Amino acid sequence: MAGRIEWLATMSSIGALAERLYAEEVARARAMNPVDKLLEGPRLFERTCRLIRDGIRHQHPGLDDDSVRELLKTRLTLLGNLERR
């Protein structure tokens, strides 16, 4: 029982931390000037692509760079299709 209470307390504090971090991120975004906001789009896209490529490499360690790039394109296409629904 004590372990469950500790686990719940930990999850609660993680949730509170996540909420604070999100609020700070929103505040930073709102404070950005329009030019910086415009430049942030490509940066976020590049970061997202890097994270997806890292995930692909983790799932398929034997793939070469060209295969990783092709799978990235496929996943981005699938994401685009989902967003258009």
N, C-alpha and C positions, 0 to 999 in steps of 0.2 A: 504494500500500500504506500509506504514512504517513497519508494522509487517512482511510482506513478505521480505522486504529488510533486516531486522534484522535476519530473519530466514535464508536467503541465506548467510549472513555474518557468522552466527554461523556454518552453514554446511560447508562453505569454511574453516573456522578455524579448525573445527573438522577433515576435510579431510587432511589439512596440518599437524596437529598433528599426525594423523594416519600414514601418509607418513614418518614423522620424526621417530616415534617409530619403524616402520618397518625397516627403514634404520639402526637404532641403533641395532636392533635385528640381522640383517644380518651381520653387522660389528662384533658383539660379536661372532656370529657363525663362521665367518671366522677367528677370532683370537684364537679360541679354538684349543688346541692340539688334535691330533688324538684319544688319549685315552679318553679324556673328551667327544669328539664327539660320540664315541662309547657308552659311558655310558649314554649319553643324550637320546638315543633312547628309552630304557626302561622307563626312567623317563617321557618322553613325552607320551608314551603309557599309563602309569599308570594315568597320569593327564587327558588324554583324556577319559579314562574309568570312572574316578571319575566324570567328567563333564557329561558324558552320563548318568551315574547312577543318578546323581542329577536331570537331565532332566526327566528321567523316573519317579522318585519319585514325581516330580512336576506334571507330567501328570497323574500319577496313585498313588495318596497318600495312597490308601488302600493296596498296594502290600507289601508282606513281603520280607525279604532279598533274599530268594531263588527265588522268582518270578522276582525280580528286576535283579538278576544275570542271569536268563534264558532269559529275554528280552534283556539284554545287549549282551549276546551271539548271539541272533538272529540279533540284529542290527549290530554287528561287522561282522557277516557272510554276511549280505546284503551289507555292505560297501565293503567288500572284493570282492564280486561278481561284484559290480559296477566298482571297480578299474581294474578288469581283462578284462573289455569290451574294 
